[in-house]
Amino acid sequence: MSNLLAGKTALILGIANKWSIAYAIAQSFKREGARLILTYQSERQQKTIEELGAELGAERIMACDVSVDAELEKLAAALAGERIDTVVHSIAFAGKDELSKPFVETSRAGFGLALDVSAYSLVAVSRTLAPLMTEGGAIMTLTYLGSIRVIPNYNVMGVAKAALESSVRYLAADLGPENIRVNAISAGPVKTLAAAGIGGFSSILGVVREKAPLRRAIETSEVGDTAAFLLSHAGRGITGEVIMVDAGYHIIGM
């Protein structure tokens, strides 16, 4: 352990299980000496997150559904008096139906839900929790290449990720004077619970392994270490960016 993040407190929203990218970020933060606070969305997830929190040595585990403003305000009130150095936003959702039919058939309700949960939630989280970042800090979220390229079966989630990335830039401009940096990490495809909901995911993973400059897919730990860098003193000059962690796949044209 190099204690790169010693003395820092990280609030991580969106851990689903041991295979999730948010869990890998928590592992990297813990290894580098950060204190961890984790949240779960509903009672159904509570036991899982409590077990994972115990493994990670998390100091607090709290309930928060980011789609409900009152719950975000309750979370902020419960953390009043604590200095938060980073908020990790690892939250996205689109209805299964919207991912299994052509994008042109996306419903109005499905479009709104995907944008609300996957993009607007970052705005709400930033507005509510930024006041706890009294000494500045870093807000980070997770995105994917489907925001700028057409990926089979990614559909409305790609549009939501595009909105998320644009939100990162506007939030970075708003919060920069408070020394709060806002960035996104665009991770290459990895086998997670969320990825399982995308049709043909194995084929996408195979193409990346064949075509990426490094000739492999990424590991979640690589995303975790990038997040640790962004939070650390070494990342202090970076804001409003989308950092690609995809074995170089995004640079390939043909």
GIKA-V595002 format. One record per helix or strand. SS is the DSSP state (A for helix, B for strand). FROM is the first residue (numbers start at 1). TO is the last residue. Records with the same first field share a line. If there is no record, write none. Layout:
SS->FROM-TO, FROM-TO
This chain:
B->9-13, 35-40, 60-63, 86-89, 137-143, 180-187, 242-245
A->21-31, 43-56, 69-78, 96-100, 103-105, 108-132, 145-147, 155-178, 195-197, 201-211, 220-231, 233-235, 249-251
